[in-house]
Amino acid sequence: MNVLVLNCGSSSIKYQLLNMDTEATLLAKGIVEKIGLACGSFTYKPEGKEKSVIEQPIPDHSAGMDLILKALVDPRNGVLGSLAEINAVGHRVAHGGEYFSESVRVTPDAKEKIRALSEIAPLHNPANLKGIETMERLLPSVPQVAVFDTSFHQTLPEKAYVYGIPYEYYEKYGVRRYGFHGTSHKFVAEKACRLLGWNIAEKKIITCHLGNGASITAIQGGKSVDTSMGFTPVAGLVMGTRAGDLDLGALLYVCEKEGYDLAQANTFINKQSGVQGISGVSSDFRELWSAVEVGNKRAGLALDVFSYNVKKYIGAYAAALNGVDLVIFTGGIGENDQPIREAVCEDMDFFGIRIDKQLNASIKGKDTVISTADSRTKVMVISTDEELVIAMDTVRLSK
């Protein structure tokens, strides 16, 4: 069964084609970028062949999808004989609100609910819906599945998701903690327990999805019970360009001083803050480490702030869980940035967290236990694969 996985942004489409017949096999992947701009970019990489990049105007998502489908069946570099070999399409959808506690087959009702949630997620859900509706036009007979970033966190108890504002705003507008990266948190927790031979229902786990966007989740009995992102993905950890937890009074103060309107305030907390705002260098951690090597103190400060934030959330969630059996690092930074992992785990003896520094420094992107033999809490690096999760749910719901 061939599954096309799509992740549509406001001006981009990430895609993968996977064969799911026995074990998942990647056939092709790529990205469409700069949709709607003067010159767009289309990247196509069939497995085992050279990557190709085409730059041309891509006026809308429909044109972008058309490029993807044509590339997949191209006589020279395609991986399919015809579009009829695409058996299902899985879509990453940012926000499922309280409507969706699990992935669903796309129906008219599901689309209306995704559309209604665009008010909460104006940057993401409209683009996700464009992807769904475009594929309905291009592949009308192919089943489609929506997989939500928020659904795993629908098990949060009220005490974890209700904000300290008048309750009527939750009732009227749905303002509450929703959390994101749910597919990743669920996937790595289950994968780690399989590797360890553990029953996830008996374990307390803290998953750290650390990338340009970053979040931490407390998992008890296989269910999310707290998570750092909130009503939007800007809450929680200091991230690449997102401010994370911020005194709202400070936000109002800066907006008043700078004369920011709502759009400028949104840009300020989402695109100008985080480690980029602190360092003044970059949101890319590799560039921050390079800056540290030449003595840039603000780059070092940004890395310290990030690591300290992660450490604090682990401590808070260990308290919420009344102990922790396993801490997992995943995501681009979690899997590949050894100094960040070491800084986070340093001086965590109180929680029984001790990592093998030599082992931690030697692995990169591998599924590995990096804690010492005498560590009461296991620490692991687990590679995530959100596209695989989407494909698996798509196969399950398309049958």
C-alpha atoms as a printed R data frame, in Angstrom:
    type eleno elety resid chain resno       x      y       z
1   ATOM     1    CA   MET     A     1   0.000  0.000   0.000
2   ATOM     2    CA   ASN     A     2   1.493  3.341  -1.072
3   ATOM     3    CA   VAL     A     3   0.741  6.285   1.205
4   ATOM     4    CA   LEU     A     4   1.435  9.902   0.315
5   ATOM     5    CA   VAL     A     5   2.075 11.931   3.484
6   ATOM     6    CA   LEU     A     6   1.543 15.696   3.263
7   ATOM     7    CA   ASN     A     7   2.386 18.490   5.677
8   ATOM     8    CA   CYS     A     8   1.012 21.735   4.236
9   ATOM     9    CA   GLY     A     9   2.133 25.092   5.585
10  ATOM    10    CA   SER     A    10   0.919 28.518   4.554
11  ATOM    11    CA   SER     A    11   3.507 28.707   1.756
12  ATOM    12    CA   SER     A    12   5.012 25.202   1.687
13  ATOM    13    CA   ILE     A    13   4.237 21.512   1.290
14  ATOM    14    CA   LYS     A    14   6.480 18.833   2.778
15  ATOM    15    CA   TYR     A    15   5.806 15.382   1.373
16  ATOM    16    CA   GLN     A    16   6.860 11.747   1.552
17  ATOM    17    CA   LEU     A    17   5.693  8.694  -0.361
18  ATOM    18    CA   LEU     A    18   5.986  5.458   1.607
19  ATOM    19    CA   ASN     A    19   5.258  1.863   0.724
20  ATOM    20    CA   MET     A    20   3.622  0.258   3.766
21  ATOM    21    CA   ASP     A    21   3.146 -3.302   2.479
22  ATOM    22    CA   THR     A    22   5.594 -5.071   4.813
23  ATOM    23    CA   GLU     A    23   7.750 -2.610   6.708
24  ATOM    24    CA   ALA     A    24   7.669  1.066   5.822
25  ATOM    25    CA   THR     A    25   9.874  1.885   2.836
26  ATOM    26    CA   LEU     A    26  10.522  5.457   1.747
27  ATOM    27    CA   LEU     A    27  10.055  5.847  -2.006
28  ATOM    28    CA   ALA     A    28  10.452  9.605  -2.409
29  ATOM    29    CA   LYS     A    29  10.356 12.841  -0.446
30  ATOM    30    CA   GLY     A    30  10.762 16.563  -0.883
31  ATOM    31    CA   ILE     A    31   9.321 19.997  -0.311
32  ATOM    32    CA   VAL     A    32   7.495 22.717  -2.207
33  ATOM    33    CA   GLU     A    33   8.488 26.168  -0.933
34  ATOM    34    CA   LYS     A    34   7.660 29.845  -1.525
35  ATOM    35    CA   ILE     A    35   4.153 29.132  -2.777
36  ATOM    36    CA   GLY     A    36   2.507 32.329  -4.001
37  ATOM    37    CA   LEU     A    37   5.771 34.266  -4.277
38  ATOM    38    CA   ALA     A    38   7.397 35.482  -7.470
39  ATOM    39    CA   CYS     A    39   9.590 32.399  -7.696
40  ATOM    40    CA   GLY     A    40   8.839 29.153  -5.908
41  ATOM    41    CA   SER     A    41  11.030 26.114  -5.322
42  ATOM    42    CA   PHE     A    42  10.255 22.410  -5.793
43  ATOM    43    CA   THR     A    43  12.594 19.757  -4.390
44  ATOM    44    CA   TYR     A    44  12.163 16.094  -5.304
45  ATOM    45    CA   LYS     A    45  14.327 13.242  -4.001
46  ATOM    46    CA   PRO     A    46  13.487  9.689  -5.122
47  ATOM    47    CA   GLU     A    47  15.099  7.092  -2.877
48  ATOM    48    CA   GLY     A    48  18.441  5.959  -4.277
49  ATOM    49    CA   LYS     A    49  18.581  8.705  -6.898
50  ATOM    50    CA   GLU     A    50  19.840 12.269  -7.122
51  ATOM    51    CA   LYS     A    51  17.860 15.158  -5.720
52  ATOM    52    CA   SER     A    52  16.401 17.642  -8.194
53  ATOM    53    CA   VAL     A    53  15.441 21.252  -7.521
54  ATOM    54    CA   ILE     A    54  13.246 23.314  -9.828
55  ATOM    55    CA   GLU     A    55  12.670 27.025  -9.355
56  ATOM    56    CA   GLN     A    56   9.569 28.467 -10.977
57  ATOM    57    CA   PRO     A    57   6.412 30.362 -10.002
58  ATOM    58    CA   ILE     A    58   4.115 28.148  -7.896
59  ATOM    59    CA   PRO     A    59   0.950 30.252  -7.560
60  ATOM    60    CA   ASP     A    60  -0.998 28.088  -5.111
61  ATOM    61    CA   HIS     A    61  -1.139 24.757  -3.269
62  ATOM    62    CA   SER     A    62  -2.934 23.111  -6.172
63  ATOM    63    CA   ALA     A    63  -0.002 23.909  -8.468
64  ATOM    64    CA   GLY     A    64   2.406 22.601  -5.827
65  ATOM    65    CA   MET     A    65   0.494 19.333  -5.468
66  ATOM    66    CA   ASP     A    66   0.428 18.977  -9.238
67  ATOM    67    CA   LEU     A    67   4.231 19.221  -9.322
68  ATOM    68    CA   ILE     A    68   4.510 16.510  -6.650
69  ATOM    69    CA   LEU     A    69   2.191 14.094  -8.456
70  ATOM    70    CA   LYS     A    70   3.865 14.641 -11.832
71  ATOM    71    CA   ALA     A    71   7.302 14.000 -10.314
72  ATOM    72    CA   LEU     A    72   6.145 10.753  -8.703
73  ATOM    73    CA   VAL     A    73   5.059  9.331 -12.078
74  ATOM    74    CA   ASP     A    74   7.769 10.951 -14.228
75  ATOM    75    CA   PRO     A    75   9.033  8.370 -16.790
76  ATOM    76    CA   ARG     A    76  12.702  9.089 -15.918
77  ATOM    77    CA   ASN     A    77  12.796  9.783 -12.185
78  ATOM    78    CA   GLY     A    78   9.370  8.756 -10.964
79  ATOM    79    CA   VAL     A    79   8.766  5.945  -8.484
80  ATOM    80    CA   LEU     A    80   5.232  5.019  -9.582
81  ATOM    81    CA   GLY     A    81   3.825  3.743 -12.861
82  ATOM    82    CA   SER     A    82   0.671  5.819 -12.477
83  ATOM    83    CA   LEU     A    83  -1.234  7.876  -9.914
84  ATOM    84    CA   ALA     A    84  -3.541  4.890  -9.444
85  ATOM    85    CA   GLU     A    85  -0.725  3.357  -7.380
86  ATOM    86    CA   ILE     A    86  -1.286  5.958  -4.627
87  ATOM    87    CA   ASN     A    87  -3.645  4.104  -2.309
88  ATOM    88    CA   ALA     A    88  -4.187  6.723   0.413
89  ATOM    89    CA   VAL     A    89  -3.145 10.208   1.508
90  ATOM    90    CA   GLY     A    90  -2.321 11.171   5.099
91  ATOM    91    CA   HIS     A    91  -2.341 14.808   6.192
92  ATOM    92    CA   ARG     A    92  -0.660 16.389   9.183
93  ATOM    93    CA   VAL     A    93  -3.205 18.792  10.686
94  ATOM    94    CA   ALA     A    94  -1.977 21.181  13.357
95  ATOM    95    CA   HIS     A    95  -5.082 21.669  15.476
96  ATOM    96    CA   GLY     A    96  -7.841 19.227  16.314
97  ATOM    97    CA   GLY     A    97  -9.188 21.200  19.276
98  ATOM    98    CA   GLU     A    98 -11.537 19.197  21.470
99  ATOM    99    CA   TYR     A    99 -13.157 17.600  18.434
100 ATOM   100    CA   PHE     A   100 -10.455 15.033  17.703
101 ATOM   101    CA   SER     A   101  -8.810 12.772  20.270
102 ATOM   102    CA   GLU     A   102  -7.410 10.544  17.527
103 ATOM   103    CA   SER     A   103  -6.749 10.487  13.798
104 ATOM   104    CA   VAL     A   104  -9.804 10.334  11.529
105 ATOM   105    CA   ARG     A   105 -10.838  9.509   7.988
106 ATOM   106    CA   VAL     A   106 -11.553 12.765   6.156
107 ATOM   107    CA   THR     A   107 -15.285 13.355   5.770
108 ATOM   108    CA   PRO     A   108 -17.342 16.497   5.117
109 ATOM   109    CA   ASP     A   109 -17.965 16.739   8.873
110 ATOM   110    CA   ALA     A   110 -14.246 16.420   9.678
111 ATOM   111    CA   LYS     A   111 -13.433 19.148   7.161
112 ATOM   112    CA   GLU     A   112 -15.986 21.496   8.682
113 ATOM   113    CA   LYS     A   113 -14.494 20.980  12.136
114 ATOM   114    CA   ILE     A   114 -10.955 21.584  10.828
115 ATOM   115    CA   ARG     A   115 -12.261 24.749   9.157
116 ATOM   116    CA   ALA     A   116 -13.941 25.890  12.389
117 ATOM   117    CA   LEU     A   117 -10.642 25.462  14.235
118 ATOM   118    CA   SER     A   118  -8.915 27.820  11.799
119 ATOM   119    CA   GLU     A   119  -9.952 30.619  14.140
120 ATOM   120    CA   ILE     A   120  -7.718 29.062  16.807
121 ATOM   121    CA   ALA     A   121  -4.913 28.064  14.399
122 ATOM   122    CA   PRO     A   122  -5.050 30.670  11.607
123 ATOM   123    CA   LEU     A   123  -1.486 30.013  10.413
124 ATOM   124    CA   HIS     A   124  -1.830 26.242  10.114
125 ATOM   125    CA   ASN     A   125  -5.334 24.796   9.764
126 ATOM   126    CA   PRO     A   126  -6.321 26.763   6.634
127 ATOM   127    CA   ALA     A   127  -3.179 25.477   4.895
128 ATOM   128    CA   ASN     A   128  -3.841 21.930   6.100
129 ATOM   129    CA   LEU     A   129  -7.395 22.167   4.759
130 ATOM   130    CA   LYS     A   130  -6.100 23.468   1.421
131 ATOM   131    CA   GLY     A   131  -4.003 20.316   1.163
132 ATOM   132    CA   ILE     A   132  -6.981 18.085   1.866
133 ATOM   133    CA   GLU     A   133  -9.286 19.837  -0.596
134 ATOM   134    CA   THR     A   134  -6.615 19.978  -3.290
135 ATOM   135    CA   MET     A   135  -6.011 16.243  -3.067
136 ATOM   136    CA   GLU     A   136  -9.754 15.636  -3.204
137 ATOM   137    CA   ARG     A   137  -9.751 17.387  -6.598
138 ATOM   138    CA   LEU     A   138  -6.588 15.742  -7.913
139 ATOM   139    CA   LEU     A   139  -7.191 12.224  -6.532
140 ATOM   140    CA   PRO     A   140 -10.966 12.120  -5.926
141 ATOM   141    CA   SER     A   141 -11.245  8.371  -5.347
142 ATOM   142    CA   VAL     A   142  -8.333  8.047  -2.902
143 ATOM   143    CA   PRO     A   143  -9.135  7.880   0.837
144 ATOM   144    CA   GLN     A   144  -7.631 10.629   2.993
145 ATOM   145    CA   VAL     A   145  -6.795 10.676   6.699
146 ATOM   146    CA   ALA     A   146  -6.160 13.620   9.035
147 ATOM   147    CA   VAL     A   147  -3.611 13.163  11.833
148 ATOM   148    CA   PHE     A   148  -3.656 15.899  14.477
149 ATOM   149    CA   ASP     A   149  -0.732 17.377  16.413
150 ATOM   150    CA   THR     A   150  -3.054 17.958  19.361
151 ATOM   151    CA   SER     A   151  -4.954 14.670  19.626
152 ATOM   152    CA   PHE     A   152  -2.493 12.835  21.927
153 ATOM   153    CA   HIS     A   153  -2.866 15.614  24.487
154 ATOM   154    CA   GLN     A   154  -6.643 15.336  24.754
155 ATOM   155    CA   THR     A   155  -6.082 13.113  27.814
156 ATOM   156    CA   LEU     A   156  -4.779 16.103  29.834
157 ATOM   157    CA   PRO     A   157  -6.773 16.545  33.060
158 ATOM   158    CA   GLU     A   158  -8.647 19.819  33.558
159 ATOM   159    CA   LYS     A   159  -6.147 21.021  36.137
160 ATOM   160    CA   ALA     A   160  -3.434 20.826  33.474
161 ATOM   161    CA   TYR     A   161  -5.275 22.532  30.621
162 ATOM   162    CA   VAL     A   162  -7.371 25.265  32.258
163 ATOM   163    CA   TYR     A   163  -5.764 28.719  32.285
164 ATOM   164    CA   GLY     A   164  -5.967 31.240  35.112
165 ATOM   165    CA   ILE     A   165  -8.320 33.544  33.228
166 ATOM   166    CA   PRO     A   166 -12.111 33.912  33.518
167 ATOM   167    CA   TYR     A   167 -13.566 30.473  32.803
168 ATOM   168    CA   GLU     A   168 -16.070 31.978  30.380
169 ATOM   169    CA   TYR     A   169 -13.285 32.421  27.795
170 ATOM   170    CA   TYR     A   170 -12.754 28.685  27.772
171 ATOM   171    CA   GLU     A   171 -16.502 28.141  27.389
172 ATOM   172    CA   LYS     A   172 -16.945 30.822  24.706
173 ATOM   173    CA   TYR     A   173 -13.715 30.576  22.725
174 ATOM   174    CA   GLY     A   174 -12.057 27.304  23.724
175 ATOM   175    CA   VAL     A   175  -9.049 29.068  25.267
176 ATOM   176    CA   ARG     A   176  -7.116 26.298  27.047
177 ATOM   177    CA   ARG     A   177  -3.890 24.323  26.800
178 ATOM   178    CA   TYR     A   178  -3.967 21.982  23.796
179 ATOM   179    CA   GLY     A   179  -0.321 21.045  23.244
180 ATOM   180    CA   PHE     A   180   1.400 20.053  20.005
181 ATOM   181    CA   HIS     A   181   3.986 17.572  18.642
182 ATOM   182    CA   GLY     A   182   1.616 14.871  19.901
183 ATOM   183    CA   THR     A   183   2.467 12.374  17.150
184 ATOM   184    CA   SER     A   184   6.165 12.628  18.024
185 ATOM   185    CA   HIS     A   185   5.716 12.374  21.812
186 ATOM   186    CA   LYS     A   186   3.476  9.317  21.477
187 ATOM   187    CA   PHE     A   187   5.711  7.624  18.902
188 ATOM   188    CA   VAL     A   188   9.001  7.935  20.795
189 ATOM   189    CA   ALA     A   189   7.482  6.900  24.135
190 ATOM   190    CA   GLU     A   190   6.013  3.734  22.638
191 ATOM   191    CA   LYS     A   191   9.173  3.015  20.630
192 ATOM   192    CA   ALA     A   192  11.427  3.382  23.687
193 ATOM   193    CA   CYS     A   193   9.269  1.038  25.745
194 ATOM   194    CA   ARG     A   194   9.345 -1.571  22.973
195 ATOM   195    CA   LEU     A   195  13.144 -1.352  22.841
196 ATOM   196    CA   LEU     A   196  13.405 -1.697  26.626
197 ATOM   197    CA   GLY     A   197  10.830 -4.478  26.837
198 ATOM   198    CA   TRP     A   198   8.654 -2.320  29.106
199 ATOM   199    CA   ASN     A   199   4.892 -2.128  29.434
200 ATOM   200    CA   ILE     A   200   4.194  1.566  28.810
201 ATOM   201    CA   ALA     A   201   1.038  1.334  30.941
202 ATOM   202    CA   GLU     A   202   3.258  0.882  34.006
203 ATOM   203    CA   LYS     A   203   5.770  3.673  33.329
204 ATOM   204    CA   LYS     A   204   6.234  7.391  33.955
205 ATOM   205    CA   ILE     A   205   7.940  9.050  31.011
206 ATOM   206    CA   ILE     A   206   9.074 12.563  30.098
207 ATOM   207    CA   THR     A   207   9.569 13.138  26.382
208 ATOM   208    CA   CYS     A   208  11.630 16.112  25.165
209 ATOM   209    CA   HIS     A   209  10.963 16.973  21.515
210 ATOM   210    CA   LEU     A   210  13.700 19.512  20.909
211 ATOM   211    CA   GLY     A   211  14.006 21.260  17.569
212 ATOM   212    CA   ASN     A   212  13.412 24.758  16.243
213 ATOM   213    CA   GLY     A   213  10.003 24.220  17.771
214 ATOM   214    CA   ALA     A   214  10.335 22.422  21.097
215 ATOM   215    CA   SER     A   215   8.018 20.891  23.668
216 ATOM   216    CA   ILE     A   216   8.079 18.531  26.628
217 ATOM   217    CA   THR     A   217   5.356 16.088  27.658
218 ATOM   218    CA   ALA     A   218   4.649 14.132  30.839
219 ATOM   219    CA   ILE     A   219   3.281 10.673  30.013
220 ATOM   220    CA   GLN     A   220   1.732  8.366  32.599
221 ATOM   221    CA   GLY     A   221   0.364  4.964  31.665
222 ATOM   222    CA   GLY     A   222   0.861  5.789  27.990
223 ATOM   223    CA   LYS     A   223  -1.280  8.932  28.191
224 ATOM   224    CA   SER     A   224  -0.286 12.583  28.034
225 ATOM   225    CA   VAL     A   225  -0.996 14.256  31.382
226 ATOM   226    CA   ASP     A   226   0.807 17.580  30.850
227 ATOM   227    CA   THR     A   227   2.679 19.319  28.060
228 ATOM   228    CA   SER     A   228   4.609 22.552  27.690
229 ATOM   229    CA   MET     A   229   2.997 24.066  24.581
230 ATOM   230    CA   GLY     A   230  -0.377 25.617  25.156
231 ATOM   231    CA   PHE     A   231  -3.245 27.234  23.265
232 ATOM   232    CA   THR     A   232  -0.656 27.892  20.556
233 ATOM   233    CA   PRO     A   233   2.850 26.486  19.930
234 ATOM   234    CA   VAL     A   234   4.468 29.674  21.278
235 ATOM   235    CA   ALA     A   235   4.151 28.612  24.928
236 ATOM   236    CA   GLY     A   236   6.558 26.580  27.038
237 ATOM   237    CA   LEU     A   237  10.249 26.300  26.212
238 ATOM   238    CA   VAL     A   238  12.366 29.045  24.716
239 ATOM   239    CA   MET     A   239  12.636 27.864  21.097
240 ATOM   240    CA   GLY     A   240  14.368 28.840  17.876
241 ATOM   241    CA   THR     A   241  12.387 32.035  17.311
242 ATOM   242    CA   ARG     A   242   9.496 31.633  19.770
243 ATOM   243    CA   ALA     A   243   9.585 33.305  23.163
244 ATOM   244    CA   GLY     A   244   8.115 30.413  25.138
245 ATOM   245    CA   ASP     A   245   6.777 31.216  28.605
246 ATOM   246    CA   LEU     A   246   6.743 34.997  28.931
247 ATOM   247    CA   ASP     A   247   5.367 37.374  31.543
248 ATOM   248    CA   LEU     A   248   2.302 38.807  29.805
249 ATOM   249    CA   GLY     A   249   2.979 42.088  31.536
250 ATOM   250    CA   ALA     A   250   6.380 42.223  29.849
251 ATOM   251    CA   LEU     A   251   4.749 41.574  26.480
252 ATOM   252    CA   LEU     A   252   2.264 44.397  27.019
253 ATOM   253    CA   TYR     A   253   5.038 46.710  28.183
254 ATOM   254    CA   VAL     A   254   7.187 46.102  25.082
255 ATOM   255    CA   CYS     A   255   4.170 46.452  22.785
256 ATOM   256    CA   GLU     A   256   3.272 49.770  24.384
257 ATOM   257    CA   LYS     A   257   6.850 51.087  24.194
258 ATOM   258    CA   GLU     A   258   7.334 49.967  20.575
259 ATOM   259    CA   GLY     A   259   3.806 50.791  19.426
260 ATOM   260    CA   TYR     A   260   3.171 47.244  18.229
261 ATOM   261    CA   ASP     A   261  -0.255 46.276  16.910
262 ATOM   262    CA   LEU     A   262  -1.502 42.677  17.227
263 ATOM   263    CA   ALA     A   263   0.203 41.504  14.039
264 ATOM   264    CA   GLN     A   264   3.523 42.996  15.134
265 ATOM   265    CA   ALA     A   265   3.136 41.508  18.612
266 ATOM   266    CA   ASN     A   266   2.540 38.104  17.026
267 ATOM   267    CA   THR     A   267   5.701 38.478  14.920
268 ATOM   268    CA   PHE     A   268   7.638 39.595  18.000
269 ATOM   269    CA   ILE     A   269   6.834 36.500  20.090
270 ATOM   270    CA   ASN     A   270   6.844 33.953  17.246
271 ATOM   271    CA   LYS     A   271   9.567 35.034  14.831
272 ATOM   272    CA   GLN     A   272  11.926 37.468  16.579
273 ATOM   273    CA   SER     A   273  12.380 35.874  19.992
274 ATOM   274    CA   GLY     A   274  13.752 32.594  21.352
275 ATOM   275    CA   VAL     A   275  17.442 31.803  20.998
276 ATOM   276    CA   GLN     A   276  17.597 33.993  17.911
277 ATOM   277    CA   GLY     A   277  16.365 36.988  19.872
278 ATOM   278    CA   ILE     A   278  18.695 36.339  22.801
279 ATOM   279    CA   SER     A   279  21.779 35.650  20.709
280 ATOM   280    CA   GLY     A   280  21.237 38.066  17.863
281 ATOM   281    CA   VAL     A   281  22.982 35.404  15.770
282 ATOM   282    CA   SER     A   282  20.649 32.656  14.602
283 ATOM   283    CA   SER     A   283  17.905 30.198  15.509
284 ATOM   284    CA   ASP     A   284  20.135 27.378  14.201
285 ATOM   285    CA   PHE     A   285  21.918 25.691  17.113
286 ATOM   286    CA   ARG     A   286  24.845 24.707  14.913
287 ATOM   287    CA   GLU     A   287  25.483 28.368  14.149
288 ATOM   288    CA   LEU     A   288  25.122 29.214  17.846
289 ATOM   289    CA   TRP     A   289  27.799 26.663  18.798
290 ATOM   290    CA   SER     A   290  30.086 28.071  16.087
291 ATOM   291    CA   ALA     A   291  29.553 31.557  17.519
292 ATOM   292    CA   VAL     A   292  30.378 30.279  21.016
293 ATOM   293    CA   GLU     A   293  33.683 28.913  19.717
294 ATOM   294    CA   VAL     A   294  34.742 32.410  18.651
295 ATOM   295    CA   GLY     A   295  33.723 33.930  21.976
296 ATOM   296    CA   ASN     A   296  30.182 35.185  21.361
297 ATOM   297    CA   LYS     A   297  28.771 35.444  24.887
298 ATOM   298    CA   ARG     A   298  25.173 36.047  23.859
299 ATOM   299    CA   ALA     A   299  25.181 32.877  21.776
300 ATOM   300    CA   GLY     A   300  26.404 31.004  24.867
301 ATOM   301    CA   LEU     A   301  23.701 32.670  26.942
302 ATOM   302    CA   ALA     A   302  21.016 31.587  24.479
303 ATOM   303    CA   LEU     A   303  22.175 27.962  24.719
304 ATOM   304    CA   ASP     A   304  22.297 28.181  28.521
305 ATOM   305    CA   VAL     A   305  18.767 29.609  28.669
306 ATOM   306    CA   PHE     A   306  17.454 26.850  26.405
307 ATOM   307    CA   SER     A   307  19.115 24.042  28.381
308 ATOM   308    CA   TYR     A   308  17.973 25.505  31.690
309 ATOM   309    CA   ASN     A   309  14.388 25.732  30.427
310 ATOM   310    CA   VAL     A   310  14.404 22.059  29.451
311 ATOM   311    CA   LYS     A   311  15.880 21.102  32.823
312 ATOM   312    CA   LYS     A   312  13.167 23.053  34.689
313 ATOM   313    CA   TYR     A   313  10.362 21.376  32.778
314 ATOM   314    CA   ILE     A   314  11.810 17.922  33.431
315 ATOM   315    CA   GLY     A   315  11.900 18.758  37.126
316 ATOM   316    CA   ALA     A   316   8.351 20.087  37.099
317 ATOM   317    CA   TYR     A   317   7.017 17.039  35.282
318 ATOM   318    CA   ALA     A   318   8.908 14.645  37.543
319 ATOM   319    CA   ALA     A   319   7.007 16.312  40.399
320 ATOM   320    CA   ALA     A   320   3.700 16.097  38.522
321 ATOM   321    CA   LEU     A   321   4.281 12.392  37.810
322 ATOM   322    CA   ASN     A   322   5.566 11.683  41.352
323 ATOM   323    CA   GLY     A   323   8.729 10.248  39.885
324 ATOM   324    CA   VAL     A   324  10.063  9.388  36.463
325 ATOM   325    CA   ASP     A   325  11.239  6.109  34.945
326 ATOM   326    CA   LEU     A   326  12.477  7.409  31.610
327 ATOM   327    CA   VAL     A   327  13.529 10.697  29.999
328 ATOM   328    CA   ILE     A   328  13.632 10.742  26.195
329 ATOM   329    CA   PHE     A   329  15.415 13.199  23.923
330 ATOM   330    CA   THR     A   330  14.152 13.448  20.338
331 ATOM   331    CA   GLY     A   331  13.823 15.947  17.492
332 ATOM   332    CA   GLY     A   332  16.644 17.568  15.527
333 ATOM   333    CA   ILE     A   333  18.360 19.011  18.610
334 ATOM   334    CA   GLY     A   334  17.406 16.234  21.004
335 ATOM   335    CA   GLU     A   335  18.829 13.575  18.696
336 ATOM   336    CA   ASN     A   336  21.936 15.376  17.480
337 ATOM   337    CA   ASP     A   337  23.100 18.015  19.976
338 ATOM   338    CA   GLN     A   338  25.191 16.123  22.543
339 ATOM   339    CA   PRO     A   339  26.257 19.212  24.570
340 ATOM   340    CA   ILE     A   340  22.627 20.260  25.042
341 ATOM   341    CA   ARG     A   341  21.712 16.810  26.370
342 ATOM   342    CA   GLU     A   342  24.664 16.906  28.747
343 ATOM   343    CA   ALA     A   343  23.797 20.393  29.985
344 ATOM   344    CA   VAL     A   344  20.173 19.417  30.594
345 ATOM   345    CA   CYS     A   345  21.088 16.279  32.547
346 ATOM   346    CA   GLU     A   346  23.873 17.866  34.584
347 ATOM   347    CA   ASP     A   347  23.222 18.118  38.354
348 ATOM   348    CA   MET     A   348  20.026 16.038  38.158
349 ATOM   349    CA   ASP     A   349  21.130 13.460  40.731
350 ATOM   350    CA   PHE     A   350  18.149 14.322  42.901
351 ATOM   351    CA   PHE     A   351  15.915 12.737  40.235
352 ATOM   352    CA   GLY     A   352  18.251  9.798  39.762
353 ATOM   353    CA   ILE     A   353  19.365 11.084  36.366
354 ATOM   354    CA   ARG     A   354  22.970 10.357  35.435
355 ATOM   355    CA   ILE     A   355  24.236 10.095  31.898
356 ATOM   356    CA   ASP     A   356  27.349  8.439  30.544
357 ATOM   357    CA   LYS     A   357  29.128 11.487  29.107
358 ATOM   358    CA   GLN     A   358  31.370  9.467  26.814
359 ATOM   359    CA   LEU     A   359  28.432  7.488  25.424
360 ATOM   360    CA   ASN     A   360  26.343 10.650  25.082
361 ATOM   361    CA   ALA     A   361  29.154 12.326  23.111
362 ATOM   362    CA   SER     A   362  29.658  9.360  20.800
363 ATOM   363    CA   ILE     A   363  26.149  8.743  19.513
364 ATOM   364    CA   LYS     A   364  24.251 10.806  16.998
365 ATOM   365    CA   GLY     A   365  20.728 10.123  15.859
366 ATOM   366    CA   LYS     A   366  20.704  6.554  17.185
367 ATOM   367    CA   ASP     A   367  18.196  4.878  19.487
368 ATOM   368    CA   THR     A   368  20.397  4.494  22.545
369 ATOM   369    CA   VAL     A   369  20.318  4.453  26.333
370 ATOM   370    CA   ILE     A   370  22.756  7.161  27.436
371 ATOM   371    CA   SER     A   371  22.247  6.907  31.192
372 ATOM   372    CA   THR     A   372  24.747  5.143  33.448
373 ATOM   373    CA   ALA     A   373  24.104  1.680  34.843
374 ATOM   374    CA   ASP     A   374  23.471  3.125  38.325
375 ATOM   375    CA   SER     A   375  21.071  5.846  37.132
376 ATOM   376    CA   ARG     A   376  17.675  5.312  38.777
377 ATOM   377    CA   THR     A   377  16.041  7.040  35.802
378 ATOM   378    CA   LYS     A   378  16.858  5.821  32.320
379 ATOM   379    CA   VAL     A   379  17.736  8.445  29.714
380 ATOM   380    CA   MET     A   380  17.431  7.629  26.020
381 ATOM   381    CA   VAL     A   381  17.923  9.239  22.641
382 ATOM   382    CA   ILE     A   382  15.120  8.081  20.332
383 ATOM   383    CA   SER     A   383  14.715  9.100  16.704
384 ATOM   384    CA   THR     A   384  11.258 10.343  15.850
385 ATOM   385    CA   ASP     A   385   9.402  9.766  12.592
386 ATOM   386    CA   GLU     A   386   6.192 11.766  12.451
387 ATOM   387    CA   GLU     A   387   5.648 10.911   8.778
388 ATOM   388    CA   LEU     A   388   5.706  7.212   9.635
389 ATOM   389    CA   VAL     A   389   3.082  7.766  12.351
390 ATOM   390    CA   ILE     A   390   0.876  9.575   9.840
391 ATOM   391    CA   ALA     A   391   1.356  6.784   7.306
392 ATOM   392    CA   MET     A   392   0.554  4.077   9.878
393 ATOM   393    CA   ASP     A   393  -2.654  5.813  10.954
394 ATOM   394    CA   THR     A   394  -3.567  6.358   7.310
395 ATOM   395    CA   VAL     A   395  -3.191  2.653   6.541
396 ATOM   396    CA   ARG     A   396  -5.253  1.715   9.610
397 ATOM   397    CA   LEU     A   397  -8.101  4.086   8.818
398 ATOM   398    CA   SER     A   398  -8.154  3.541   5.052
399 ATOM   399    CA   LYS     A   399  -8.951 -0.162   5.195
